[in-house]
Amino acid sequence: MSISYDAPVLVVGGAGKTARRVTARLEALGLPVRPASRTTAVPFDWSHASTWDAALDGVSGAYLSYAPDLAFPGASDQVAALAGRLAERGVERVVLLSGRGEAGARDSELALLDAVPTASVVRCSFFAQNFTEGMFADGVRAGELAIPVPPDVPEPFVDLDDVADVAVAALRDDAYAGSVLELTGPQALTFGEAVAAIGDALGSPVSFRSASVEEFVTAVVAAGEPAELAYGLVELFAEVMDGRNVATTDTIERVLARPATSLADVVRPVAGHTNGR
């Protein structure tokens, strides 16, 4: 059954990659939305629970994205605490963005579903847009992506627009209450295959190299990020890039009644803009 919202849907993540897409889709449907992050008029900060009540005031649903990642220590405790406050307010339609194959993320999923059994989880493989607007974009622009992942393990990179479409479907349809929706792209590619395809689309070669932990941490810190983030990403890569996530799913096609978007189709508009077409 389709759900309508008279009160705002809280979208945690503000202008983040998935949150801004979810916000845009809800607004296009004419639904009231409250984007919230550390910098919005009504702020929300996962690390400061004192900001939560104002952000939650009067909301009728919520989309939750956690930064930097649910695999990081303490994430599940914060999700559990927020889920408890949502339950206290009687908020039944909640969607959590989660990571595929991550033990820490699984703890967060269970915490949410325990407190809000009608919530939904959107569990994703790596985002295709990480190559164009996320953590891998600088390397792609420089012509070499060097990160500590195996060169021979494929990943079915998923389109963020597909993710946002599924998240909005889960917010609006009772059919997905209590569900875990596992999303992948249509094809698993190694990082080398992925960046080669991106380079072809951009008309500028991009190579991949499996970097050492030390090299990666140094590069992240040099870019102005804390070492804790770099080491957390190293642990995340080691956990999920062991072959556990190679298989694709048909969830996007089942929910949206269309095929999942390929990495090539994600990159094509970016390449056209870059090439001035």
C-alpha positions, 0 to 999 in steps of 0.5 A: 500500500502506498504511503503519503506523508503529511509531516516531514520525512527526515533525511539524514545526510543533508547534501551527501551522495545518497541523501541529496538524491533521496531528498530530490525524489521526495520533493519531486513527489510533493512530499515534505522533507527535512534534510539534516546534517551538521550544517543544516538549519536544523542540524543533525550530528551522529556523534552528538545526540543532543542534536537529534530531538530537534531534527526528529521533532514532528517527522513522519518517516526517516532516511538514515545514512551514516558517515563515514560507514556503518562498519566503523566502531560505535556506529551500531550503538548510535543507530540503536540509540536513534532507532529507540527515539524514532520508536518512542515517537511512533515513526514506523517508516524508516529506511537505513542505508547499509553496506553489503557484507559488513559485520558492523553494518549488520549490527546496525540493521538488527538494532534498527529492525529490533526497535522499528520492525516496520523499517527497511534496510537498503544494503548496497555494494560499492557505489559506482559514483565513488569513481566520479564524485566519491572516494576514488574520484581524485585517483581517477582524475589523476589517471591512477587509482591506488587503493589497498584492495585485491586486483582480482576480486570483482565488485558489482558496483551499484548506481546511486540513482538506483539506490535512491529510487529503491530507498524512496520506494521503501519509504512509500510502500508498506510492501517493504516493511521489515525488509532487507533489500540487497542492491548490486549493479548488473555485473561484477568488475574488478577495480582494474576492469572498472577504471579501464572502462571509465578511462575509455569513456573519458577518453583518458587512460586510467589504471589501477594499482593495489596499494600498500596500507602505508601508501594509502594512509599517507595519501588520505592524510595528505588529502586532509582526512584523519588517519582514523578514517584511512585505517577504518577504510583499510579494515573495511576493504579487507573485510568486504573485498575477499570475494563475499560480495561477488554475486549480483542480485535482482532486487533493483529490477524487482523493486523498480521494474527495470534493470539495474544501471551499469557502470558504463551508463553511470559514467557516460553522462559524466564523460559527455560533460567532461568532453564538452558534448 
